[in-house]
Amino acid sequence: MTRFDAIVVGGGPAGSTAARELAQAGARVAVIDRAVFPRDKVCAGWITPAVVRALDLDLVEYGRTNTLQVFHGFDTAVFGGRLRRNDFGRPVSYGIRRSEFDHYLLARSRATLIVGEAVVDVARDAGGWIVSGRYRAPILIGAGGHFCPVARSVVRHDRVEPVVVAQEVEYRPDGAEAAASLIAPARPTLIFWPDLMGYGWCVQKGPYLNVGVGRITARAFPAAVAEFRREIERRGLLPGGAPPAFKGHAYLVGRLSPRPTGRDGVLLVGDAAGLALAPSGEGILAAVESAQLAAVAVLGSPTAARASTAYANAIEVRFGRRGDAGWTGHLPAPLLELGGRLLLGSRLLTRRVLLEQAFLHEGRPPLETRATAAGGSFPSGR
Ligand SMILES: Cc1cc2nc3c(=O)[nH]c(=O)nc-3n(C[C@H](O)[C@H](O)[C@H](O)COP(=O)(O)OP(=O)(O)OC[C@H]3O[C@@H](n4cnc5c(N)ncnc54)[C@H](O)[C@@H]3O)c2cc1C
């Protein structure tokens, strides 16, 4: 049996961040992932400045060897409505490729990497958590994404989990196709359903195009994809339309998710806890911040069980009450649609309310507590 202070299952942004923060405080940390990195992850690859800040990402250094597209704004519309341009004249977001981004973050975590090994078995005894019958630790971080094996085997509950479904295709168009595309590299195009329960996107990242759809699944998802394809054709956004093979999966949105965040030394982070932000569906920021909160809880708690409780409280403070959609969740559909049309029909309202607040978090303070800044250390013998 190999012993660690903490085992992290999943090496996406949540797992690599938790591992890095704990390793920096001197803990022996293992990250176990079924994939060998670099690996693909279905994702549009949009990150906000808050992600860059939270990760202390040096964009110059990152961009030297990886795809990095700077976005200065967004072109937005409601389905069938006029496209409105909002150019902020400064970087407001970035486009990355997940195969590169996740690999970069995992490599710098300095954790012991156990890759190409799927976790199927998680057990507990008096000495802590045992993963795959071979690895033992008092702290187990579930960072395996929406289908995280730790979430499935340890944190059971019987409440319905409303999900967002999202699918995309990322490809490298040939020269003629790229030249005829109407997508501005510095401004992703976003087309919203008027109820603001989802949108389709076309994003250029260097030589790559990413086209996709995300929607809270009140409406049948294949119909939503077909509707977005028709919209791309009607507007002539991409010559020949979007390629056929969209891929993706469901995931949970923090405000709607009733999933508990852990127990007894288990802490679920990122998609495993279901923390993505609405209405953008941005999951990377929540993955990074939850991982940082998890590290703080582990380093600041006298026992493994107390770490899970401290973490649950910290998540509620940062992301709001679980399973509570807020007042917009109680509005009737026609009123939501009317509100959405009014918002998206105005360039100024789109900019102030949808983009600056909901998408770019311009009023949201950064996380104040970081594990390393808090001077935490990993107490042994728990
Ligand atoms: C189509 C689509 C587009 C999206 N676009 C965006 C976007 O543009 N911006 C954004 O912020 N968010 C986006 N998201 C959401 C975002 O991808 C996720 O929220 C984010 O990846 C969560 O990170 P994570 O580290 O929690 O999980 P993941 O990134 O899913 O990482 C989980 C890791 O766990 C590993 N794993 C899973 N099961 C096992 C197992 N049994 N054993 C071992 N390892 C395992 C996986 O191999 C993977 O490496 C999108 C999602 C979809 C579906």
The ligand as a Gaussian input file, in Angstrom:
#p B3LYP/6-31G(d) Opt

LIG

0 1
 C      -19.143000      21.267000     -24.314000
 C      -18.636000      21.942000     -23.077000
 C      -18.076000      23.205000     -23.179000
 C      -17.591000      23.854000     -22.035000
 N      -16.988000      25.078000     -22.184000
 C      -16.466000      25.705000     -21.102000
 C      -15.726000      26.921000     -21.253000
 O      -15.532000      27.417000     -22.362000
 N      -15.225000      27.503000     -20.137000
 C      -15.417000      26.963000     -18.890000
 O      -14.966000      27.567000     -17.894000
 N      -16.075000      25.800000     -18.721000
 C      -16.573000      25.135000     -19.799000
 N      -17.175000      23.917000     -19.645000
 C      -17.201000      23.309000     -18.309000
 C      -15.804000      22.779000     -17.979000
 O      -15.327000      21.933000     -19.010000
 C      -15.794000      22.010000     -16.661000
 O      -16.539000      22.709000     -15.702000
 C      -14.365000      21.808000     -16.142000
 O      -13.628000      20.990000     -17.024000
 C      -14.380000      21.184000     -14.750000
 O      -13.072000      20.863000     -14.361000
 P      -12.774000      19.632000     -13.395000
 O      -11.333000      19.662000     -13.123000
 O      -13.748000      19.652000     -12.280000
 O      -13.155000      18.338000     -14.244000
 P      -12.582000      17.789000     -15.629000
 O      -11.938000      18.862000     -16.386000
 O      -13.714000      17.037000     -16.249000
 O      -11.448000      16.766000     -15.207000
 C      -11.778000      15.535000     -14.618000
 C      -10.611000      14.577000     -14.757000
 O      -10.940000      13.397000     -14.054000
 C      -10.513000      12.273000     -14.784000
 N      -11.334000      11.118000     -14.416000
 C      -12.656000      10.942000     -14.631000
 N      -13.048000       9.742000     -14.178000
 C      -11.952000       9.146000     -13.661000
 C      -11.708000       7.868000     -13.043000
 N      -12.681000       6.975000     -12.869000
 N      -10.448000       7.594000     -12.633000
 C       -9.456000       8.493000     -12.795000
 N       -9.621000       9.695000     -13.382000
 C      -10.858000      10.018000     -13.807000
 C      -10.698000      12.682000     -16.238000
 O       -9.854000      11.942000     -17.108000
 C      -10.322000      14.166000     -16.191000
 O       -8.959000      14.385000     -16.501000
 C      -17.679000      23.240000     -20.767000
 C      -18.245000      21.956000     -20.663000
 C      -18.705000      21.313000     -21.806000
 C      -19.304000      19.934000     -21.676000

